[in-house]
Amino acid sequence: MEKKYNIAVVGGGPAGYVAAIKASMLGASVVLFERQELGGTCLNRGCIPTKSYLKTAEVLMQIREANSRGIINDPTASVDLSKVVQYKNTVVKTLTNGVGMLLRSRNVTVLNGEAILESSTVIRCADKRYQAEKIIICGGSVPGQLPIPGSDSDGVITSDQILDLKELPGRLCIIGGGVIGCEMAAAFAQFGSEVTIVESENKLIPMMDEELSELMLKSIKNQGISVLIGEKVTKIEKTATGLEVNTNEEKIVVDKVLISVGRKPDLSCLGEIVGEISLESGFVKVDEYMQTNIDGIYAPGDINGINMLAHCAFKMGEIAAENAVSGNRRKYTANLVPSCIYTSPEVSSVGITEKEATVKYGESGIRVGRFSFGANGRALASGERVGMVKVIADAKYGEILGVHMFGPGVTESIAEAVVLMDQQITIHEVSEIMHPHPSYSEVFLEACADALGRAIHLPKK
């Protein structure tokens, strides 16, 4: 046995590195195993790289529209994809180096290599064995796949691989119209690819409020992206002219196919305990304390499938570490989880949808308020007139049940709604809180006031 630790963390993604730092802060001796790069999918192949691409796409969009603001420029601007990748890699390296520095500053031992559990207290890595009193497994997730004939063809790529393409595909088909699919479509359409989205559901971003789905579909089409809704891909064939994507209704010939249908857990770290640990729908089953059915083993983050978002992984990692080190019984609650999509315009949401609220409370039991960015001074001055904010509240007390935003800066604005909902501030109180003018945040204020029939900047109904 190489060394004994109080806590061993397997995986250095958002759940893992946060768990390691928290455990060290609480006084534990900690070792963290990472087989690839610190930061996991989020920093290296997910949240951060995609935001770098989307910001580049946004800059391109602004350049092309600058003439309308009186700026004389060349609206035929294009991208050098190899330099887009280089810039992305610089951002990623800065952040992963930062994570490494944080771990060193907390005296966390970081070991590079494939870590496999031999038991509930022993981990093997690079032919060496390490012992720990408690183990926190943060294996994360990998891109999901579909059993489509031809999906293993050359040119069919995952959301990980698309971020390292050095040449821009002339024609790109994206299978899946969820968060990743819409974000990649928006980026590559601005870069110059001819993009088609194929979505098997009857709407884009199907997990969100229906009005947001409608707005996203309209926005995506306005960006020149083709959308096939309610269609399933039946096979992919390699032809002389490219990859032929066959759906139940159409045939599309493209250069690249991105399969973007969510993610599945990476269970490769479970090793010898794979038959002992409880799984549910393929994910590691945990209780509200992030503990598995095996005493002393915790599993925060994507590997448990509860909320496959980085900010949820941060919170789960903290809770797992606190419970593992201190023996506390701190619970993970996920009733107010903000969801964000970083297209232009942006999308964000927290709480329940209007449809869910109607089912739960009845039509007469809720109030719904809306306000458009097209009626907001800051948005108009910025050329960001598309979108709206919708607020759903309990009719009796004015409790905010859900907030759904589509427009500029809403991935930042949603934080205000989360805080207010967490503190149980009602729409009666929000409508009296002063917001700066001119600002995008006024749209949320006016939507709350509209739910009460008191919006000053809306005509009388």
C-alpha positions as CSV (number, residue, x, y, z in Angstrom):
1,M,0.0,0.0,0.0
2,E,1.5,3.4,-1.1
3,K,-0.2,5.6,1.4
4,K,-3.3,6.0,3.5
5,Y,-5.6,9.1,3.2
6,N,-8.8,10.2,5.0
7,I,-10.5,10.9,1.6
8,A,-9.8,9.7,-1.9
9,V,-11.6,11.5,-4.8
10,V,-11.8,9.8,-8.2
11,G,-12.2,12.3,-11.0
12,G,-11.1,16.0,-11.1
13,G,-14.2,17.5,-12.7
14,P,-16.5,20.0,-11.1
15,A,-17.8,17.5,-8.5
16,G,-14.4,16.0,-7.9
17,Y,-12.1,19.0,-7.5
18,V,-14.6,20.8,-5.4
19,A,-15.1,17.8,-3.1
20,A,-11.3,17.5,-2.7
21,I,-10.9,21.2,-1.8
22,K,-13.8,21.1,0.6
23,A,-12.5,17.9,2.3
24,S,-9.1,19.5,2.7
25,M,-10.6,22.7,4.1
26,L,-12.3,20.5,6.8
27,G,-9.0,19.1,7.8
28,A,-8.8,15.8,5.9
29,S,-5.8,14.4,4.1
30,V,-7.0,14.1,0.5
31,V,-5.8,12.4,-2.7
32,L,-7.4,13.1,-6.1
33,F,-7.0,10.8,-9.1
34,E,-7.5,12.2,-12.6
35,R,-6.7,10.2,-15.8
36,Q,-7.0,13.1,-18.2
37,E,-7.1,16.8,-17.4
38,L,-8.3,18.6,-14.2
39,G,-11.6,20.3,-14.7
40,G,-13.4,17.4,-16.4
41,T,-15.9,17.7,-19.2
42,C,-17.0,21.2,-18.1
43,L,-13.6,22.9,-18.4
44,N,-12.1,20.8,-21.2
45,R,-14.9,19.6,-23.5
46,G,-18.2,21.2,-22.4
47,C,-19.3,24.4,-20.7
48,I,-16.2,26.6,-21.1
49,P,-15.1,25.6,-24.7
50,T,-18.6,25.9,-26.0
51,K,-18.9,29.4,-24.5
52,S,-15.7,30.4,-26.1
53,Y,-17.1,29.3,-29.5
54,L,-20.4,31.0,-28.9
55,K,-18.7,34.3,-28.0
56,T,-16.8,34.1,-31.2
57,A,-20.1,33.5,-33.1
58,E,-21.6,36.5,-31.2
59,V,-18.7,38.8,-32.3
60,L,-19.2,37.7,-35.9
61,M,-22.9,38.4,-35.7
62,Q,-22.2,41.9,-34.3
63,I,-19.6,42.6,-37.0
64,R,-22.1,41.6,-39.7
65,E,-24.8,43.8,-38.3
66,A,-22.6,46.8,-37.4
67,N,-23.5,48.6,-40.6
68,S,-27.0,49.1,-39.3
69,R,-25.5,51.2,-36.4
70,G,-23.5,53.4,-38.7
71,I,-20.2,51.5,-38.4
72,I,-18.5,51.2,-41.8
73,N,-16.8,47.7,-41.9
74,D,-16.6,44.6,-44.0
75,P,-19.6,42.5,-43.2
76,T,-18.1,39.4,-45.0
77,A,-16.0,38.6,-41.9
78,S,-15.2,34.9,-41.6
79,V,-13.3,32.6,-39.1
80,D,-10.1,30.7,-39.1
81,L,-11.3,27.6,-37.2
82,S,-7.8,26.5,-36.2
83,K,-7.4,29.9,-34.4
84,V,-10.8,29.6,-32.9
85,V,-9.6,26.2,-31.4
86,Q,-6.3,27.8,-30.4
87,Y,-8.1,30.6,-28.5
88,K,-10.4,28.0,-26.8
89,N,-7.4,25.9,-25.8
90,T,-5.8,29.0,-24.2
91,V,-8.9,29.7,-22.1
92,V,-9.2,26.1,-21.1
93,K,-5.5,25.9,-20.1
94,T,-5.8,29.0,-18.0
95,L,-8.8,27.5,-16.0
96,T,-7.3,24.0,-15.6
97,N,-4.1,25.5,-14.4
98,G,-6.1,27.5,-11.9
99,V,-7.8,24.4,-10.6
100,G,-4.4,22.8,-10.2
101,M,-3.2,25.8,-8.2
102,L,-6.2,25.7,-6.0
103,L,-5.7,22.0,-5.2
104,R,-2.0,22.6,-4.5
105,S,-2.8,25.5,-2.2
106,R,-5.0,23.1,-0.1
107,N,-2.4,20.4,0.0
108,V,-4.4,17.9,-2.1
109,T,-2.3,15.2,-3.6
110,V,-3.1,15.0,-7.3
111,L,-2.2,11.7,-9.1
112,N,-2.5,11.3,-12.8
113,G,-3.7,7.9,-14.1
114,E,-6.7,5.6,-14.4
115,A,-8.1,4.9,-10.9
116,I,-10.0,1.7,-10.2
117,L,-11.7,0.7,-7.0
118,E,-10.6,-2.7,-5.6
119,S,-12.8,-2.3,-2.6
120,S,-14.7,0.3,-0.6
121,T,-11.4,1.5,0.9
122,V,-8.7,0.6,-1.7
123,I,-7.9,2.2,-5.1
124,R,-5.5,1.0,-7.7
125,C,-3.8,3.5,-10.0
126,A,-0.7,2.9,-12.2
127,D,0.0,-0.5,-10.5
128,K,0.0,1.1,-7.1
129,R,-2.6,0.8,-4.4
130,Y,-3.9,3.5,-2.1
131,Q,-6.1,3.3,1.0
132,A,-8.7,5.8,2.1
133,E,-11.2,5.9,4.9
134,K,-13.9,7.3,2.6
135,I,-14.0,7.4,-1.2
136,I,-15.9,10.0,-3.3
137,I,-16.3,8.8,-6.9
138,C,-16.8,11.5,-9.5
139,G,-16.5,9.6,-12.7
140,G,-18.6,12.1,-14.6
141,S,-20.1,11.3,-18.0
142,V,-19.4,10.7,-21.7
143,P,-21.4,11.6,-24.8
144,G,-24.5,9.5,-25.3
145,Q,-24.9,7.5,-28.5
146,L,-27.9,6.2,-30.5
147,P,-28.2,2.7,-32.1
148,I,-28.3,4.2,-35.6
149,P,-26.9,2.1,-38.4
150,G,-23.8,3.9,-39.7
151,S,-23.3,6.0,-36.6
152,D,-19.7,4.6,-36.5
153,S,-18.9,6.1,-39.9
154,D,-15.9,8.3,-40.5
155,G,-17.2,11.9,-40.1
156,V,-19.8,11.1,-37.4
157,I,-18.6,13.0,-34.3
158,T,-19.5,13.6,-30.7
159,S,-19.8,16.9,-28.8
160,D,-16.2,16.3,-27.5
161,Q,-14.8,15.9,-31.0
162,I,-16.5,18.9,-32.7
163,L,-14.6,21.3,-30.4
164,D,-11.3,20.2,-31.9
165,L,-12.1,20.3,-35.6
166,K,-9.4,22.3,-37.5
167,E,-11.4,22.7,-40.7
168,L,-15.0,24.1,-40.9
169,P,-17.5,21.6,-42.3
170,G,-19.3,23.0,-45.2
171,R,-22.5,21.0,-44.3
172,L,-23.2,19.9,-40.8
173,C,-26.1,17.8,-39.5
174,I,-26.8,17.9,-35.8
175,I,-28.8,15.0,-34.4
176,G,-30.6,16.3,-31.3
177,G,-32.1,19.7,-30.6
178,G,-31.4,20.0,-26.9
179,V,-29.0,22.4,-25.2
180,I,-25.8,21.2,-26.8
181,G,-27.4,20.8,-30.3
182,C,-28.8,24.3,-30.4
183,E,-25.6,25.9,-29.0
184,M,-23.4,24.1,-31.6
185,A,-25.8,24.9,-34.4
186,A,-25.8,28.6,-33.5
187,A,-22.0,28.7,-33.4
188,F,-21.3,26.8,-36.6
189,A,-24.0,28.6,-38.5
190,Q,-22.3,31.9,-37.7
191,F,-18.9,30.4,-38.6
192,G,-20.2,29.6,-42.1
193,S,-21.4,26.0,-42.0
194,E,-24.8,25.0,-43.6
195,V,-26.5,23.5,-40.5
196,T,-29.4,21.2,-40.2
197,I,-30.9,20.1,-36.8
198,V,-32.9,16.8,-36.6
199,E,-35.0,16.5,-33.5
200,S,-37.2,13.5,-32.7
201,E,-39.4,15.5,-30.3
202,N,-42.0,18.0,-31.7
203,K,-40.0,21.0,-30.4
204,L,-36.5,22.2,-29.7
205,I,-35.2,22.3,-26.2
206,P,-38.1,20.0,-25.2
207,M,-37.2,20.1,-21.5
208,M,-38.1,23.8,-21.2
209,D,-41.2,25.9,-21.2
210,E,-43.2,25.7,-24.4
211,E,-42.9,29.4,-25.1
212,L,-39.1,29.2,-24.8
213,S,-39.1,26.3,-27.3
214,E,-41.2,28.3,-29.8
215,L,-38.9,31.3,-29.5
216,M,-35.8,29.1,-29.9
217,L,-37.2,27.5,-33.1
218,K,-38.0,30.9,-34.6
219,S,-34.6,32.3,-33.6
220,I,-32.7,29.2,-35.0
221,K,-34.6,29.4,-38.3
222,N,-33.9,33.2,-38.5
223,Q,-30.2,32.4,-38.3
224,G,-30.5,30.3,-41.5
225,I,-30.4,26.9,-39.7
226,S,-32.7,24.2,-41.2
227,V,-34.8,22.3,-38.6
228,L,-36.5,18.9,-39.0
229,I,-38.9,18.5,-36.0
230,G,-40.5,15.3,-35.0
231,E,-38.2,13.2,-37.2
232,K,-35.9,10.3,-36.3
233,V,-32.7,9.4,-38.0
234,T,-33.0,5.9,-39.4
235,K,-29.5,5.4,-40.8
236,I,-26.3,7.2,-41.9
237,E,-24.5,6.1,-45.1
238,K,-21.2,7.1,-46.5
239,T,-21.6,8.1,-50.2
240,A,-19.4,9.7,-52.8
241,T,-20.8,13.1,-52.0
242,G,-20.6,12.9,-48.3
243,L,-22.6,11.4,-45.4
244,E,-26.2,10.7,-46.2
245,V,-28.5,11.1,-43.2
246,N,-31.8,9.4,-43.6
247,T,-34.8,10.3,-41.5
248,N,-38.3,8.9,-41.7
249,E,-39.2,11.8,-44.1
250,E,-36.0,13.3,-45.5
251,K,-32.5,12.6,-46.9
252,I,-29.7,15.1,-46.1
253,V,-26.2,14.9,-47.5
254,V,-23.6,16.6,-45.3
255,D,-19.8,16.6,-44.5
256,K,-20.1,16.0,-40.8
257,V,-22.7,14.6,-38.4
258,L,-22.8,15.6,-34.8
259,I,-24.6,13.2,-32.5
260,S,-25.9,15.4,-29.6
261,V,-28.3,13.3,-27.6
262,G,-27.3,13.9,-24.0
263,R,-24.7,12.1,-21.9
264,K,-24.3,8.8,-20.0
265,P,-22.4,8.1,-16.8
266,D,-18.8,7.0,-17.0
267,L,-18.7,3.9,-14.7
268,S,-15.2,2.8,-15.6
269,C,-13.8,3.7,-12.2
270,L,-16.0,1.2,-10.3
271,G,-13.7,-1.7,-10.9
272,E,-14.2,-4.5,-8.4
273,I,-17.3,-3.0,-6.8
274,V,-19.3,-2.7,-10.0
275,G,-21.5,-5.6,-9.0
276,E,-22.0,-4.4,-5.4
277,I,-22.9,-0.7,-6.0
278,S,-26.6,0.0,-6.8
279,L,-27.4,1.5,-10.2
280,E,-30.6,3.1,-11.4
281,S,-31.2,3.6,-15.1
282,G,-27.5,3.1,-15.6
283,F,-26.5,5.8,-13.1
284,V,-25.0,5.3,-9.6
285,K,-27.8,5.5,-7.1
286,V,-27.3,7.9,-4.2
287,D,-29.4,9.1,-1.4
288,E,-30.0,12.8,-0.5
289,Y,-26.6,12.8,1.3
290,M,-24.8,11.8,-1.9
291,Q,-23.9,8.4,-0.3
292,T,-24.2,5.1,-2.3
293,N,-25.5,1.9,-0.9
294,I,-22.0,1.0,0.1
295,D,-21.0,2.7,3.4
296,G,-18.2,5.2,3.0
297,I,-18.6,5.6,-0.8
298,Y,-20.2,8.8,-2.1
299,A,-21.0,9.7,-5.8
300,P,-21.7,13.3,-6.6
301,G,-21.9,14.8,-10.1
302,D,-22.9,13.5,-13.5
303,I,-22.3,9.9,-12.5
304,N,-25.5,9.9,-10.4
305,G,-27.7,11.5,-13.1
306,I,-29.7,13.6,-10.7
307,N,-28.8,17.0,-12.3
308,M,-26.2,16.8,-15.0
309,L,-25.1,20.4,-14.7
310,A,-21.8,21.8,-13.5
311,H,-23.3,24.1,-10.9
312,C,-25.2,21.1,-9.5
313,A,-21.9,19.1,-9.5
314,F,-20.2,21.9,-7.5
315,K,-22.9,21.7,-4.8
316,M,-23.1,17.9,-4.7
317,G,-19.3,17.7,-4.4
318,E,-19.3,20.1,-1.4
319,I,-22.1,18.1,0.3
320,A,-20.4,14.7,-0.3
321,A,-17.1,16.0,1.1
322,E,-18.8,17.6,4.2
323,N,-20.8,14.4,5.0
324,A,-17.8,12.1,4.3
325,V,-15.3,14.1,6.5
326,S,-17.5,15.4,9.3
327,G,-20.2,12.7,9.4
328,N,-22.8,15.4,8.9
329,R,-26.2,14.7,7.3
330,R,-26.4,17.6,4.9
331,K,-28.9,17.1,2.2
332,Y,-28.7,18.0,-1.5
333,T,-31.9,19.7,-2.6
334,A,-32.6,20.4,-6.2
335,N,-35.9,22.3,-6.3
336,L,-34.3,25.6,-7.6
337,V,-31.8,24.6,-10.3
338,P,-31.3,27.3,-13.0
339,S,-30.9,26.0,-16.6
340,C,-29.2,28.1,-19.3
341,I,-28.6,28.0,-23.0
342,Y,-25.9,30.4,-24.3
343,T,-27.2,31.0,-27.9
344,S,-27.9,34.5,-29.2
345,P,-30.4,35.3,-27.8
346,E,-29.8,33.4,-24.5
347,V,-32.3,31.2,-22.7
348,S,-32.6,30.6,-19.0
349,S,-35.2,29.0,-16.7
350,V,-35.8,28.1,-13.1
351,G,-38.8,26.5,-11.3
352,I,-41.7,24.9,-13.0
353,T,-43.2,25.6,-16.5
354,E,-46.6,27.1,-17.1
355,K,-47.9,23.7,-18.2
356,E,-46.7,22.1,-15.0
357,A,-48.1,24.9,-12.9
358,T,-51.5,24.6,-14.5
359,V,-51.6,20.9,-13.9
360,K,-50.6,21.4,-10.2
361,Y,-52.7,24.5,-9.3
362,G,-55.3,24.8,-12.0
363,E,-55.7,27.7,-14.4
364,S,-57.3,29.9,-11.8
365,G,-54.7,29.0,-9.3
366,I,-51.8,30.8,-11.0
367,R,-50.9,34.2,-12.3
368,V,-48.7,34.6,-15.4
369,G,-46.9,37.8,-16.3
370,R,-44.9,38.6,-19.4
371,F,-42.8,41.4,-20.7
372,S,-41.0,41.8,-24.0
373,F,-37.4,42.9,-24.5
374,G,-38.8,44.8,-27.5
375,A,-40.4,47.2,-25.0
376,N,-37.2,47.7,-22.9
377,G,-35.0,50.7,-23.5
378,R,-31.6,49.1,-22.9
379,A,-32.5,46.2,-25.2
380,L,-33.7,48.5,-28.0
381,A,-30.6,50.7,-27.7
382,S,-28.5,47.6,-27.9
383,G,-30.3,46.1,-30.9
384,E,-31.5,43.2,-28.7
385,R,-35.3,43.5,-29.2
386,V,-36.1,39.8,-29.5
387,G,-37.3,37.8,-26.5
388,M,-39.3,38.1,-23.3
389,V,-39.5,37.1,-19.6
390,K,-42.3,35.1,-18.3
391,V,-43.1,34.8,-14.6
392,I,-45.5,32.2,-13.1
393,A,-46.8,32.8,-9.6
394,D,-49.2,31.3,-7.2
395,A,-52.5,33.3,-7.4
396,K,-53.2,33.2,-3.7
397,Y,-50.0,34.4,-2.2
398,G,-47.9,35.6,-5.1
399,E,-45.2,33.0,-4.6
400,I,-42.9,32.7,-7.6
401,L,-43.2,29.2,-9.1
402,G,-41.2,29.6,-12.3
403,V,-39.3,32.2,-14.3
404,H,-38.5,31.6,-18.0
405,M,-36.3,34.0,-20.0
406,F,-35.4,34.4,-23.6
407,G,-33.2,37.4,-24.5
408,P,-29.9,39.3,-24.0
409,G,-28.0,38.5,-20.8
410,V,-30.6,36.2,-19.3
411,T,-28.1,33.6,-18.2
412,E,-26.9,36.2,-15.8
413,S,-30.4,37.7,-15.0
414,I,-31.8,34.3,-13.9
415,A,-29.6,34.5,-10.8
416,E,-31.8,37.2,-9.4
417,A,-34.9,35.0,-9.8
418,V,-33.2,32.1,-8.1
419,V,-32.2,34.2,-5.1
420,L,-35.7,35.7,-4.8
421,M,-37.4,32.3,-5.1
422,D,-35.0,30.8,-2.6
423,Q,-35.9,33.5,-0.1
424,Q,-39.6,33.1,-0.9
425,I,-40.0,36.8,-2.1
426,T,-43.4,37.2,-3.7
427,I,-44.3,39.0,-6.9
428,H,-46.0,41.7,-4.7
429,E,-42.6,42.4,-3.1
430,V,-40.5,42.1,-6.4
431,S,-42.8,44.7,-8.1
432,E,-41.8,47.2,-5.5
433,I,-38.0,46.6,-5.6
434,M,-36.2,49.3,-7.5
435,H,-34.2,48.1,-10.6
436,P,-31.6,50.3,-12.5
437,H,-32.7,52.0,-15.6
438,P,-32.0,51.4,-18.4
439,S,-31.2,47.7,-17.8
440,Y,-32.2,44.3,-19.0
441,S,-33.2,43.5,-15.5
442,E,-36.2,45.7,-15.7
443,V,-37.9,43.1,-18.0
444,F,-38.1,40.7,-15.0
445,L,-39.5,43.5,-12.8
446,E,-42.2,44.4,-15.3
447,A,-43.1,40.7,-15.8
448,C,-43.7,40.3,-12.1
449,A,-45.8,43.5,-12.1
450,D,-47.7,42.2,-15.2
451,A,-48.6,39.1,-13.2
452,L,-50.5,41.4,-10.9
453,G,-51.9,43.6,-13.7
454,R,-49.7,46.5,-12.6
455,A,-47.0,46.8,-15.3
456,I,-46.5,50.5,-15.9
457,H,-44.9,50.0,-19.4
458,L,-47.7,47.8,-20.8
459,P,-50.9,49.1,-22.3
460,K,-54.1,48.5,-20.4
461,K,-55.6,45.0,-21.2
